Amino acid sequence: MIISANERRRVARNRLPRWLFDYIDGGAGAETTLRRNTAALDRIGFVPFALRGAAEPSLKARVLGLDMDFPVALAPVGMAGLVSPVGEIAAARAAVGAGSAMCVSSFSLAGIEQIAASVDPARLMFQLYVFRDRAVTQDMLCRVWAAGIRTLVVTVDTPITPMRERDARNGFRSATGVSPRLAGQMLVRPRWLYGALRRSDRLIGNLVPYGMGTNLFAQAAAISRAMDPGLDWDDMARLRAQWKGRLVIKGVLHPQDTARAAALGVDGVVLSNHGGRQLDGAISAIEALPASLDAAQGRVEVCVDGGFRSGGDIIKALALGASAVWIGRPWVYGLATAGGQGVADVLASLRDGMRSTMTLLGAADLATLRASRAQCLQTESIQTGEGGAVVPFPRMAEATA
Ligand SMILES: Cc1cc2nc3c(=O)[nH]c(=O)nc-3n(C[C@H](O)[C@H](O)[C@H](O)COP(=O)(O)O)c2cc1C
């Protein structure tokens, strides 16, 4: 069923225990960046071209070596499978069935081997967190390669887990078992609880071999301590040398980091502030995009995520030159409300919204859209760039030097 992103979020809130909804929905600190992600997109307006005959636009794109029906992928979301008994496997099937792709989190409930065996693994990416214990990281890399996945996405914006007020209020991540408060919130969601009790995978499956806790709450509390806060560019260079497939760095915003990633020979970056869950006050990916594209100089593919809730939002990023847009919370709310079909509905609604936006803009395909980036403008302060193009956000040319 096609419903708006807001409505789906509302239904998910009514289905999930409070701590689980808050874990998904919330952000770091005062949630300034969380709000900024959507606000920055809202500040961009379209200037459509008339009479261009773009009645049936094509959204086809090749992203990170993958042919996609439309360049939207499911972003990695830790513990996403918890929202529905059908879990991440159903989400992966929905993504692949829609001609999209999925990046599986290190912290998925379903093990990466199970997910990869359920779909064509070529359409999956694996998101890696680098652990202090490098033996764990090595083992994960071997498992991912053996499962047939060739695109590795290393997340670099999580040296620590900052204060997330909603989690703190609920006692999630500090409890190492089911506290009375968490239990109470589950009891008032009997439908979710029934599904949760029936399932066999009540742990973060990918971590089971490494003994990071015997229940999900203990695992959730352990993982932020297990990640290596000292990860640096030397580590990335070593990973680049070791991983024979495609390598993507997720969680950069500064154009110098994109330039450095390009120099290292990685295949792509995902501009991201982790859905407003890490550095509160950080700018949004859509704001970072123009300068990062300048820095990339076509050497790496530049994807974005954070706050994309409609097809129109996605077209704004593509018009600015992003290779693809990743979505996080929307697909998880789809999974929470209607399982795999819910994820399929979310993707279909984004794809349809992208198509209608293209038609109304007068862009027959993505190449045409990108060639006329003047279709996007910042309504608050309109700046005319070179060649008459309208640039939505100030470039940080000096920062890329
Ligand atoms: C509940 C939740 C868990 C997440 N877990 C991960 C993760 O395990 N790895 C990762 O790289 N990003 C993770 N992210 C960030 C997403 O990949 C993505 O950057 C973000 O959700 C995009 O913003 P959006 O939710 O507004 O679409 C998580 C996001 C949420 C909401």
The ligand as an ORCA input file, in Angstrom:
! r2SCAN-3c Opt
* xyz 0 1
  C      18.388      2.839     13.647
  C      19.556      3.145     12.757
  C      20.655      2.303     12.791
  C      21.731      2.557     11.940
  N      22.765      1.665     11.910
  C      23.773      1.879     11.043
  C      24.798      0.907     10.910
  O      24.773     -0.157     11.531
  N      25.811      1.196     10.065
  C      25.877      2.360      9.343
  O      26.821      2.579      8.590
  N      24.883      3.264      9.423
  C      23.842      3.039     10.238
  N      22.819      3.948     10.289
  C      22.843      5.140      9.413
  C      22.184      4.830      8.065
  O      22.974      3.957      7.312
  C      21.977      6.106      7.232
  O      23.198      6.792      7.153
  C      20.894      7.025      7.786
  O      19.840      6.294      8.356
  C      20.343      7.900      6.673
  O      19.398      8.787      7.168
  P      17.810      8.561      7.051
  O      17.457      7.566      8.104
  O      17.273      9.901      7.331
  O      17.497      8.058      5.662
  C      21.722      3.695     11.100
  C      20.602      4.529     11.070
  C      19.517      4.251     11.892
  C      18.304      5.141     11.801
*
